[in-house]
Amino acid sequence: MPRNALFVLALALITAAACGPDDEELAAAQAAAVAALADEVWQHTLSQSPYLQVRHGALIRELPDYTLDNTTENAAFARATLE
């Protein structure tokens, strides 16, 4: 999992731990949302990095595409993740 995703997940867990008993359901929902987002970012990062694919035992199915179109798609993914 990328460092940024781990940071976001850690921040969510710390926030959840700081909540009172009344906020447990909200904290659980937020933690689940952050975990899902972190997983989505990780899967995207893994699909884009042959190095990470090899490190985690996945097959390299294609090499990265360094075209402007792919860079634009990655930027759109990053913007959507931040929203």
Protein Blocks (a to p, Z undefined) as FASTA:
>chain_A
ZZklmmmmmmmmmmmmmpcfklmmmmmmmmmmmmmmmmmmmmmmmmmmmklmmmnopacf
bdcdfbfklmmmmmmmmmmmmZZ
